[in-house]
């Protein structure tokens, strides 16, 4: 019995030393720029940028294969922080065919309380319990639309966030048609 315990202890120590050596010898260095970019992204893993998650998007930004304006959940503040980090010029957020940011809204009369939307939400913006109605915390919702597909009764809709003094942004000069018209007349 004592010999078995001693043999297993020696094997454990040998494998521990081997693993320790391998971790030092075959260490994989990560790109520090990718790590810094990834730290600035919101980590919602929503895929709105066209990449499967925030880390692949950060890798593409660091390689120069993607623009810094493709993260709707991060918004303008993330885009400006990425521009500062990478020494690039800030640019307008890329918007798809939709008309600006949206937030999920649950029709509480048709909600059956299946909790599939809660499980799909990457930012925990949906409240509810099994077999009870659910609701969305609008201030936490990033508009990623990941809750739409799992809902079996299709009671979730995406509604545009209305423009208010809190959400309004100054337009960029190249986006204002009247400024271009004035340049053509006076220029």
N, C-alpha and C positions, 0 to 999 in steps of 0.2 A: 504494500500500500504506500509506504513511504517512497519507494523507488518510482512509482507511478506519478506521485505528486511532484517529485523532484524533476522527472522527465518532462512533464507538462509545463512546469515553471521555466525550465531551460528553453523549451521550444517557444514559449510565449516571449521570453526575453530576446531570443534570437530573431523572431519575426518582428518584434518591436524595433530592434536595432536596424533590421533590414528596411522596414517601412520608414523609419526616421531618415536613413541615408537616402532612400529613393525620393523622399519629399524634398530634400535639399538638392540632390543631384539633378532631378528632372523637374525642377520648379518652373512653372509657367508664369511669365511676367504679363500682366494685363497692361493695356494701353491706358496711361493716366488721363489722357484727354477723354477717352470713352467713359471712364469712370466719373469724371467731373461733369460731362454732359448728361450722363445717366442720372446723376444726383440732382440735376436741375429739373428733369422731367417729372411729371406728376405721378408716375407709376400706376396708372389706371389700367394699363395693358388692354386698351380698348380697340386698338387697331385702326383708329380714324386717320392716322398718318399714312396708312398703306403698308405698315410693317406689323408683324405679329405681336409686337410688344415694345416697351420703352427701350430695352437694351439693344435690340436690333436696329431701332431707329437711331439711337445714340452712336452705334458703330457706323451707320451710313453717314451721319452728320460728320463724324470725325474723319472719315475717308473722303469727304467732299462729294458724296453721291446723292445727298438729300439736302434740301433747303431747311432752314431753321424755323420756317413759318408753317409747318404742317401739323401742329399739335393743338387742336381745338380745346381740349380740357385744360391745357396749360395756359392758354390765352396769350394776350399781349405781354404780360409780365414775364412769362417763361421765354418768349421769343426775344425780348429785350435782354434778359439775363444771358441767353445763349449768344446773342450778338456781342455782348460785352466780353464774355469768356473767350470767344473765338476771334475777336477783332473784326467782325463783319458788320456791315451796315444793317440796321433794323429794316424790316420790310413788312408790308401789310400781311395779315394772316391769310393763309390760303383757305378759301371757302369753296366747297363743292357746288352742287346744283341746288343746295338748300339756301334759304334766305337768312343766314346768320345762326347764332347759337340757339339750341333748343333744350328743353327740359322734359323729362318723362312725366306723364300724368296718368294716373290709374283711375278708370271708371269704377268707383267703389261699389256701385250697384251690381255690376257683373263679375266682380272679382270673387273667385271661389276659395281663395286662401291656400293655394297649392304650394307656396313658398319657392317656386322655381325662379321667379324674378329676383327674389332676395339672394338666392344662391348665385345667380348670374351677375349681380351688380358688383363691380370691382371696388367701389368706393363706399359701400354700405349706406346708400342713400335711400333705401326702401325699408320702411318699418312695417311690421305685421307679425302675425303668428299663424301657425297651421290652422286652417279652417276658419280664419278670421280675415276681415278685409285688410288690405295693405294700402299704404300711402307713401308718397315720395316726399323726401325733404328737398325742396326745390333748391335751396342754397348749397346743398351738397352734390346734387346731380350734375354730372359733366356732360350729359347729352350723348353718351357713347352708343346708345341704342342696343346694348348687349342684352337688355331685359326684354326686348320685343320678341325675339325668336322663341324663347322657351315658354312663353305664356300660351297655355292651351285654349284660352277663351278670347284671346286678342283684346283684352280690356286696357292695354297700355297704348297710349298715343304720344307722339312727340309734338309738343307745342312750342312755337317760337317764343323766345324771351323778349318781351316788349322793351322798347328803348326807353330808358329812364335816365335821369341825371347820373345815376350810379353806373350805368352800363354804356353811356354814350362816349364815343371816342372822336377826337378831331380827325377829319379825313386827311389822308396824305395828299400833298399838292398835285401829284400826277393823276389822282382819281377825281378831281374836281373839274368838270367840263367848262365851267365859266372861267376858270383860270387859264385854260388852254385857249379859249376863244379870245380873251383879252390879249394874250401874247400874240395871237395871229393878227389882231387889229392894230396893236401898238408896236409890234416887233418888226 
